[in-house]
């Protein structure tokens, strides 16, 4: 629903305060003054005037809030679901007595009588009625009246204020001070569009693209009709200045619910500070579509469970009811207004003296707390004081600790924000930070920026076919750009990224973030990102004024998520468990339980905003819910959360009571077995071979001394084998396993920060005789990843901390990089340093992997520099005994280098990156695909910008034409007419990038020839008359094939693979082809890579045998994820088939490395015997990459580590 902020604020002649400290005080807060503000300074306040001065005290233990939340909300914590009582929350966070004493002493030193000083109920606030003169003296500031230019209302305010330096750490904020605007809530509901007249009731799922009903939602997200109504599980929905028009509920129940909800069903009504039940006239009801959407959507999902309406504020004080504090006051007495936590002139004051206003006292506690609370309102982050938001966010945190899930809609203005309808879209002035119609900086919302609520974005259907999935919502209004609707999202300028979200946001910023710069949004990597997830938010069936409308907005999405969580709570309560509580840590640790949304964006502030992308993104979050997956997690997986073999991560003392005594401890997400010391690294799932637990722990403690405990992780829980993200892959196991996933598992993962640490780890491994398995960034799609061949090996993560681009030599056209540098990193570095016009890199299909990792695994790209190993020049390697070695010309010292400096710091020879052979035997090759060392630096040649390029696509319609095509390619490639690496792709590869399997067939059986022909017809687009240009030889050669067609990028739609290849061919990395993995749900790839002659006969033979074996296994050319055993059989059989024809694979997956090695059997396996001799000489202790590519040291026999053939 749209957010409509009020820039006018309270329209009565009230007072607000604004201030400026002298040098004797430390500035505590300052207001960002906007030149476009409707508030103009009018006159000085008089010294004798009185104001209610309130001093907010810092609460204890807030620095441990993230730890406390993780302890009860992290799915791997033994205390998951053990929520706190309200009394414990109040006790743990109460301010220290020294804070209260210090503030009181400050006041009395300034002549304030003790009798005038009071304390709030929760002891969070020190209060007094002070004169303007006293306040100015205390705060070293000056108060002025400000006049509203449109309403003639007055406010009292100051520009900044200060506090004594010794009290700064004890004071949160003081009010009234720097805030001018009283903000009404932004309603996140879009103007409604009346439903087409033929649709008057439920019609199944055939009209879902026209009107979203409960039947559509159940089919889309997989949740059942409600069947339970546990006491205490009513779903709460909070409303401000909007009223639920009861007469619309019954026609909605009659026509749009299944099972039908009985007539007369009404929510439990909770009045907060004058909130009244609806007895509106029809004319008044025209403004309340928000409440209708919220409640009707929720009821349709959760019935027979009931709802609870929190109606906040009277009908008079509507301009300042949106700060959420009066709602929090009603749930938590310790937080109350004046007596607790609110701020005058932001929050409404009660009793309300206006006619018709609420005349009772402000409500402090007493309102029932729901397990789930849905909020479809928001405000502008930049329009509220930072301390004010932080203090309120801490209240949401306290609700989370008590087991409440708070879902909040993310807003409808994309990366911008919106005042009330009478104001323009608002961004932020990038220089001064104020809200500005003309601003260019993105404008996050509040409270979705708070890390302790669940922020919900919006999607819409791609088509009427639900299997076509969803995209980020996009609903521009051609008549009024101010009414455009895009899912709100972005990064906060107030709140830091929480621990549960850090990996997700950093992954997005590294691989997908737009290059707008830090002046446009907070791209630091340290900011809270939102939303967390999404749901449908367009054309949702809603009845108001007795007519059915399709209503849109993130206001629809929030109650959908709230309803689904309520159903999950019903399931948990049925089996004796408690409510879920704070949802986010579970979502981020189980992203596969959501449908990843990868299409759409959220424009605003003069930009295209952010784009939806694989994984989390600031448009749709982690995606939309899969109910059955979430149910498994909350009912089955989390049963194991309390296992006693989980290692200690951190413990934090909780200080409570006025004397500051320690009341207890709580673990940060993990707790060790009883009696285990905090220094114990823990027990791994799989110990290294021939290693006792005691020996392993001794080794890890020594490793911790080298790299720091934050860079060493013991793989101790099955939960750590759930990670399945291609661009942020697991460091512990083979994510897309054809064998049981528990087999190829590391005992621990260690991430060195520099070369000496790598050397120290290698030396320790020799001392303890523990095998290491080095890896870098990326997965080498289809060939395995960071998982070790020998279970229990210690993974050495070279990509996490060692990611520097050490040199770009423009004249020599080469780069020197560390293992953590990806193709995307290197490309971006060239672009950011204006070198892209001079130098190109060659990139593989996926740009998110390590340059070094891809090169030493002999990956390929598609420019003339596409043989990456051939283009490397110079390596620095840590050998298995810890010695540092440089290859090629690196063996010659640089005359300018300090010979007394550590070897890794000595500047390399200037010719190291220019000539790759050096003198004597060429040794580099033994470190490619090898188990003989750890490459810590590498040089690679870059391609000088050729001055132009042309990419094209040629389609060949029939399998029988493959022979002729290969016979055409060979002379063109040999004669260098084809200068780069040509690729021939089966139609299914392009189909998989274009859409998933359900887009083409509903059958579970392998695709037949007719279906493949239909896919080809669907993907091929006819070009307009093609200009007579370059490539005539190539074009004329291929067009000899009947039915062949020639395309250039301009001839093709944006979503066709040629557009991606167009960038790849000029060295621009991409991750688009990861869409392969979406061919089937949670899909994976296992590649078969034989080397054969470039001839028609060999090509046809390879194609025929591959196709025949795929048919025997019952597959398309891409695997069925439920058939791992058949996939394993298929690859093993193809390896044997290929070897019989003299075709050998050049790289492969962990599970078939030994089989491939056996095929290289010339002269009684002379090649493998030589590898074994080199291994024995360089690695006598057998600690380096044991078993990699069939090379085994004498200490290990491969027969002792057979690869299981069965699948899970």
ZINOR-V301795 format. One record per helix or strand of 3 or more residues. SS is the DSSP state (h for helix, s for strand). FROM is the first residue (numbers start at 1). TO is the last residue. If there is no record, write none. Layout:
ss = {SS | SS}
from = {FROM | FROM}
to = {TO | TO}
//
This chain:
ss = {s | s | s | h | h | h | h | s | h | s | s | h | s | h | s | h | s | h | h | s | h | h | h | s | s | h | h | s | s | s | s | h | s | h | s | h | s | s | s | s | h | h | h | h | h | s | s | h | h | s | h | h | s | h | s | s | s | s | h | h | s | s | h | h | h | s | s | h | h | h | h | h | s | h | h | h | h | h | h | h | h | h}
from = {26 | 39 | 50 | 62 | 86 | 97 | 114 | 125 | 132 | 144 | 154 | 165 | 171 | 214 | 235 | 247 | 268 | 282 | 289 | 307 | 318 | 325 | 333 | 372 | 377 | 381 | 386 | 405 | 417 | 425 | 454 | 466 | 470 | 481 | 490 | 502 | 527 | 533 | 540 | 547 | 554 | 584 | 591 | 627 | 637 | 651 | 662 | 693 | 709 | 712 | 718 | 726 | 748 | 755 | 772 | 794 | 805 | 814 | 823 | 851 | 872 | 884 | 888 | 903 | 924 | 933 | 952 | 959 | 987 | 997 | 1009 | 1032 | 1045 | 1049 | 1057 | 1072 | 1096 | 1124 | 1150 | 1162 | 1188 | 1198}
to = {30 | 44 | 57 | 73 | 93 | 109 | 116 | 131 | 139 | 148 | 163 | 170 | 175 | 221 | 240 | 256 | 272 | 285 | 302 | 312 | 323 | 331 | 335 | 375 | 380 | 383 | 401 | 409 | 419 | 428 | 461 | 468 | 472 | 483 | 496 | 511 | 530 | 536 | 544 | 551 | 574 | 589 | 593 | 635 | 642 | 655 | 667 | 707 | 711 | 714 | 721 | 728 | 750 | 768 | 775 | 797 | 809 | 817 | 832 | 856 | 879 | 886 | 891 | 905 | 927 | 941 | 955 | 974 | 994 | 999 | 1019 | 1038 | 1048 | 1051 | 1064 | 1078 | 1113 | 1140 | 1159 | 1178 | 1190 | 1201}
//
